[in-house]
């Protein structure tokens, strides 16, 4: 919304106390050397986009705005929320929005640093598994949208960073497909917990942490609202809106990572559409 960035305050917001309190908790365990689990959630960079002024100063007032190719495919009406704010913004407001989002991201990053500093103070790095995740990505003007609730890569892709003591792949990145449902089985494996008797949707990514070239699954699934269902492999993203009644999308993730060109209606990709459809449909409840 226009003006969502607000005026940068000098004081911290409610995200900051969250970072200050959890680091003390490991020292309050009933058994000093026993296991512990801490889940820390930060509200930022969610709106309202308010953060201490110093984080706004990291980014220029005339911050760049995203562009797109002149021959990009038109965005399907179903692919964006009907209340997308971009249509109401001036360029000045778009820049304010993007700058404020970046500032809030840097502010949140600083709070994560405080939690990690606590691990250093308490000598916990050698026996603690740490994960950093986000619940969704975000558009900052790309595809004419500011916000979330899309199946575009910008929104469906999230951070999934893991520190696993002794794992050979630490400090490396992996292009392997993983999902947020993999978090619990990964933490369970890291804590030496037995496998639960019931079947889980997720899979431990421990093999990838040892060797980033390993894979644990071939596809990841995303759903927004009730009508948008998407499947992503290493090569393709395929999306159906209302079972295809409101449109279908196919993007080449390797050659078109920004998803400008919808290939779903091109005859040469008919077989790919069929294969991706088969991947998507069995995943439906």
HUKARA-V169400 format. One record per helix or strand. SS is the DSSP state (2 for helix, 1 for strand). FROM is the first residue (numbers start at 0). TO is the last residue. If there is no record, write none. Layout:
ss->{SS SS}
from->{FROM FROM}
to->{TO TO}
This chain:
ss->{1 2 2 1 2 2 2 2 2 1 1 2 1 2 1 2 2 1 1 1 2 1 2}
from->{8 13 24 51 52 76 84 90 124 129 138 141 145 152 159 181 205 219 227 235 241 247 266}
to->{8 21 27 51 55 78 87 120 126 132 139 143 146 155 162 189 209 223 231 240 243 251 280}
